């Protein structure tokens, strides 16, 4: 699991780029054999698409780049605990490991909410590692929403 911090740094850079575009600052990176295959931030507003979460974008982009629907052996780094939709996509894509930064008590579905990977109907559960880059990821989100409330 070498360079996990470096990959999360890239996801955090994607989150900052998303924020600069007016999106909720969430970034994701998909890695296979130590190489970044796809990287993105949220694009729900840019695409007018509620499914354009960072995780969904990197899964789509990586699948297209590799020419396959399943991403067995791939690792996903995301700055925020995935929601139910993204957790399902992670499971269906057969992603090996999920690393996420900040927990999402309200909308998360991994260690909060429905705990998707713990459900008997979940066919594949990745190894999950939380808290990587948590301080910066949480700070980006807190600052973003504070500026929306105050502005």
C-alpha positions in Angstrom: 0.0 0.0 0.0 2.9 2.3 -0.8 2.2 6.0 -1.8 -1.3 6.1 -0.4 -0.7 9.6 0.8 0.5 10.7 -2.6 -2.7 9.3 -4.3 -4.9 11.0 -1.7 -3.0 14.2 -2.3 -4.0 13.9 -6.0 -7.6 13.4 -4.9 -7.4 16.4 -2.7 -6.1 18.5 -5.6 -9.1 17.3 -7.7 -11.4 18.4 -4.8 -9.8 21.8 -4.8 -10.3 22.0 -8.6 -14.0 21.0 -8.1 -14.4 23.8 -5.6 -12.9 26.3 -8.0 -15.5 25.3 -10.5 -18.3 25.9 -7.9 -18.8 22.2 -7.3 -18.9 20.5 -3.8 -15.2 19.8 -3.2 -14.9 16.1 -3.5 -12.1 14.5 -5.5 -11.3 10.9 -6.5 -8.4 8.9 -8.0 -8.5 5.4 -9.3 -5.2 3.5 -9.2 -4.2 0.2 -10.8 -0.8 -1.4 -10.3 0.5 1.9 -8.8 -0.6 4.0 -11.8 -3.3 6.6 -11.8 -5.9 5.4 -14.4 -8.5 8.1 -13.8 -8.9 11.3 -11.7 -11.8 13.7 -11.3 -13.7 15.9 -9.0 -17.4 16.3 -8.6 -19.1 17.6 -11.8 -22.8 17.5 -11.0 -23.4 21.1 -11.7 -21.2 21.2 -14.8 -23.0 18.2 -16.3 -26.4 18.9 -14.7 -26.2 15.3 -13.7 -26.8 14.1 -10.1 -24.8 11.0 -10.8 -21.6 12.9 -11.7 -20.0 12.4 -8.4 -16.2 12.1 -8.4 -16.3 8.4 -7.7 -18.7 7.7 -10.6 -16.6 9.8 -12.9 -13.3 7.9 -12.2 -15.1 4.5 -12.4 -16.5 5.5 -15.8 -13.3 6.9 -17.1 -11.2 4.0 -15.8 -13.6 1.4 -17.3 -13.5 3.2 -20.7 -9.7 3.5 -20.6 -9.2 -0.1 -19.7 -12.1 -1.4 -22.0 -13.7 -3.3 -19.2 -16.6 -2.9 -16.8 -14.9 -4.5 -13.8 -11.9 -3.0 -12.1 -10.7 -5.9 -10.0 -7.3 -5.0 -8.4 -7.9 -1.3 -8.6 -7.8 1.0 -5.6 -10.1 4.1 -5.2 -9.0 7.2 -3.2 -11.8 9.7 -2.5 -11.9 12.6 -0.2 -15.3 12.0 1.3 -17.0 8.8 2.4 -19.0 7.6 -0.6 -22.8 7.8 -0.7 -25.1 4.8 -1.4 -25.0 5.3 -5.1 -21.2 5.4 -5.2 -20.8 2.5 -2.8 -23.0 0.4 -5.1 -20.9 1.4 -8.1 -17.7 0.6 -6.2 -19.1 -2.9 -5.3 -20.3 -3.6 -8.9 -17.0 -2.5 -10.3 -15.2 -5.0 -7.9 -12.8 -2.3 -6.7 -10.2 -3.9 -4.4 -9.6 -1.2 -1.9 -11.4 2.0 -0.9 -9.5 4.8 0.8 -11.5 7.8 1.9 -10.7 11.0 3.8 -13.6 12.6 5.8 -16.6 10.7 7.1 -20.0 11.8 6.1 -22.4 11.1 8.9 -25.4 12.5 7.0 -24.8 11.1 3.5 -22.2 8.5 3.7 -23.0 4.8 3.2 -19.8 3.0 4.1 -19.2 3.5 7.8 -22.4 5.6 8.3 -25.9 5.4 7.0 -26.8 2.1 5.3 -23.3 0.7 5.6 -23.7 -0.7 2.1 -20.7 -3.1 2.2 -22.0 -4.8 5.3 -25.4 -5.7 3.8 -26.1 -9.3 2.9 -27.2 -8.2 -0.6 -23.7 -6.7 -1.3 -21.9 -9.1 -3.7 -18.5 -7.5 -3.3 -17.0 -5.4 -0.5 -13.7 -3.7 -0.9 -11.1 -3.4 1.9 -11.9 0.0 3.4 -9.4 2.5 5.0 -10.8 5.7 6.3 -9.3 8.9 7.6 -6.6 9.3 5.0 -6.3 13.1 4.4 -9.3 13.6 6.6 -8.3 16.9 8.1 -7.8 18.7 4.7 -10.8 16.9 3.2 -13.1 18.0 6.0 -11.7 21.5 6.0 -12.4 21.9 2.3 -16.0 20.8 2.8 -16.6 22.9 5.9 -15.2 26.0 4.2 -17.2 25.4 1.1 -20.5 25.1 2.9 -19.7 27.9 5.3 -19.1 30.2 2.3 -22.5 29.2 0.8 -24.3 30.0 4.1 -22.6 33.3 4.5 -22.5 34.4 0.9 
